[in-house]
Amino acid sequence: MRLVQQSLGAQVLGASWDSTVAPLFYLSPMVMGDLPRRGGVPILFPQFAERGPLPKHGFARNLSWQCLAQIQDHRLSQSHYQLAIFPNLLSEWPHAASLDLWVQMSPSELIVRLRICNSGQTTFAWTGGLHPYWYVDELQEVRIVGVQHLPCEDRYLPQLKVESSPQLTLDRAAFERLYLAAPSLEFITKKRTIRLSCEGFCEWMIWNPGEQGASEVVDLPAGDWRHFVCIEPVIASKPHYLLPGECFEGSLRVAI
């Protein structure tokens, strides 16, 4: 059992239960200076994607977090990272917040828990969540079960409002679909079934750049788009407001 995490963005870089099987997360071998790595589990805050005035996916993933605790042995791996955000860190976001990330890995599950507290004097709105890159041997063999009948928003099919597929599959085309609910899902490959559930976060985003889109991603080796799918627990369609002193907590649970 192995868990790898870095202080930049408190990003989980890798997790595996057994060195003889595939890793849980995809991680690009390309390192782009001091930028977050492509893969693992980046944290998105205080903005999801381009839904606001800030840089894409906000700034929490670009900041160094403080490691408060880290334990790793053959029975349990866990960590606790914290980030203090002060007013006017960016001119577009004049607020104060405290973020905590806990990761716990046992022989049968992995839990990632994010707490966001308004530590300032002004109310703020945010969108974001967790952005895991799930490793797969071959994208076109993946099936995702649990999204049928969910309302959705699709970047490439704006006319699509409800998911009709009992088992979602992806191909070479770019895919980006936000599901406006967050029931438990099953993520199925030829080698394993992973059960995903979340609390606090109210939507799932499913994304892959596709063959053509991947050619424009500078830190993604050719052909590696076939080796991951992002299934992300998020709050994206409507901002979540936090009054001074209020906190939000969201979690992702991964069971094998």
N, C-alpha and C positions, 0 to 999 in steps of 0.2 A: 504494500500500500504506500503510495507516494503522492505528495502534494507539493507543488512548486508555485511560489508567489513572489512578487517583487513589490518594492515600496512605491515605484512610479505607478500611480493610479490604483494602488493596492490590487493590481491585476493578477488574477490566477493565471499562470502560464501553462500548467499541466496538472493532470490528476490521473492516476491509474491504480487499480486494485491489484493487478498482477502484471509483472513485466513481460509475461508471455502472450498477453492479449493486447489488442489495440488500445491506444490512449483514449481517454474520454473526450478530450478537446484537441482540436486542430491548432497548430502553432506554426506560422510561416518561419522558415529558416532565415529570411531576410530581415536584417536589423537596420532601421533607418535613424541612426543617430540617437537623439534623446527622446524620440517619439514613442508612443505606446506600441507594443508589438501587435501585429496582425494575427489575431487568434486568441485563444484562452477565454477569459471572461472579463472584458472591459466594463467599467461602471460609467453609465450615462447620467450626467447631472450638470447643470439644472435644465438642460434642453435636449429633447429627443430629436435626432436628425437635424433637418433644416427648419423645424417648426418654431421659429423665433429669430431674434436678432443676433444671437451668439454664434460662434463657430460651431460647425456640425458636431452634434452629440455633447456640447457643453465643454467645460474645462476641468472637471474633477479627474478625468482619466489622464490629464497632462501634468498633474501636481504630485509632489512627493508626499505620501502618507506616512504617519508614524506607526511603527509596529509596536504594539503594546504587549502582545503575548504570542508565542509560537511554540507548539508542542508537536512532536512527531515521533511515533513509535509504530510497532506492528499492529497495534489494536486501535489506535486513534490518532488522527492528525487534526490539529485545529489551530486557528490563528485569529487575531483581533488587530485590525488596523483602524486608525482614526485620522480624520482630516478636519482641521479648523479653517473655515473660510471667513475672512474679515471683510467688512464693508469696503466697496470700491476696489476690490481685487481687479475687476474689470469695470470700465465706465458704464457698460450696459447692464451691470448687475450690482447695484449698491446695497447689498444685504449681507447679513452675517448668518452662518450656518455651521453646524457640527455634524459630520458624517462618521458613522461607525460601520465597519464591515467585519462580520464574523464568518469564517468558513470552518465547517466541521465535516470530517470524513471518517466514517466507520466502515467495517467490512461489508456492509450491505447498502449504504446510502451516503450521499453527499448533500449537505445543506449549506446554502449561501444566504446570509441574512444581512440586509442593509437597513440601517436606521438613519433618518434625516431629521434633524432638529433645527428649528428656527431659534438661534441664539442671539438674535438682534432685537431691534425695537420697531421694525417695520414688517408688515405682512409681505410674503412673497409667494409667487406661483412658480411651479416647476413641472417639467415633464422629464421622463427618463426611465431608468431601470437597469437591468443586467443584459449583457450582449454576448452570451456564450456562443462559441463556434464549436459545434459538435462534430467530432471526427467521424468520417465514414470512409469505407474502402472505395465505394462507388456511389455517387450521388443518385444516379438513375435507378438504383436498386432500393432506395429508401422509401418507406411508407410511414406516413404520419396519420394516426388514428385519433379521432376525438373532436375534429373541427367541423364535421358535417352539421349543417343548419345554422352555423354561427353567422351573425351579421359581420360584414367585413368591408374593408376599403383596399382596393388594389391599384398600385401605381400604374400598371400597364393595361389594366382592364377596368377603367373607371365605371363602366356600366354594371359591373358585378357588385351586388349588394349582399348576397347570402351565399355561403359555401354549399355546394351541392355534392361534393365528392365524399363518399364514405371513407376512402383512403386517399389522402393527398400524396401525389407523386410529383417529382420535379424532373426536368430534362435539361437540355442545353441552353434554353432561353433564360433570361434574367427573370427572377421571381422576387416580388416584394409585396406581401399581403399582411395587413393589420387586421387581426380578429378582435372584435369589440366585446370580448368576453374572455375568461381565462379558466375554462374547465381543465381537469386533468387530461393529459395526452399520453399516447404511447408512440414512441419513436422506434421504428422497427427496421433492422437491417438483416442480412442473411445470417449474421453471426450472433446477434443479441437483440433483446428488447429492453429499452430504457423507458421507465415511467417518470413523467415530469408532472409536477404540481406546484402551485404557487399560492401564496397568501399576500394580501395587501396590494400587489400588482393586479390590475384588472383586465389586462389585454395581453395577447400573444402577437408578436411580430415574427413572421417567417421570411427569411431572406437568403438569396444566393445571387451573386452578380451574373451568373451564366457565363458561357464561353466568351461571348463578345465583350461583355462588360468587364470581365476579369482582365482582359488585355489592357485596360486602362487603369488597373490597380497596380501601382508601382512596386508595392512590397508583397506581391503575390506571384510566386513562380508559375511559369506556363503550365497549364494543366491542373494546378492545385485547386481550382474551383470545384473539381470533381470530388474533393476529399473533405468537404464540410458542408453543413447547413446550419444557419443561425435560427434557433427557436428561442425567442427572447421574451421574458416576462417584463412587461413595461406598463407605464402610464403615458399615453401618447396623444390620444384624440382630444382629451380635455385636460387642461392644467389642474394640478392638485394645489390647493392653497393651504399655507401654514401660517397661522397667527403667531405673534411673538410667544415663545415658550412652548409651542406645540411641536409634536414629533409625529413622524410617519415611520412605519416599519413594514418592510416587504421581504419575502423570502422565496427562494427556489429550492425545491426538494427533488433530488434525483435518486431513484431507486432502481436497482438492477435485479 
